[in-house]
């Protein structure tokens, strides 16, 4: 079975951001019986700083907020 996924998260700030970091765990984990055929993450108002697997093996992306951003939009899509 193949699943096509598209997910959008939007953060709006009351005041323009001076600084911010966030860890995102939005990529499906490879496991027995599950493959990630393709996956992409689009960021608006932020940029990717690092990508790694956390202690439990979950794919994790560290993003920083663009200075002055009034919000962040994260859109992930792919096929599992």
PEFENQUI-V946425 format. One line per field, one symbol per residue. burial: + if it has 24 or more other ideal C-beta (glycine too) atoms within 12 Angstrom, else -. A space follows every 10 residues. Layout:
BEGIN
burial->???
END
This chain:
BEGIN
burial->---------- ---------+ -+-+++++-- --------+- +++-++---- --------+- +-+-+---+- -+-+-+----
END
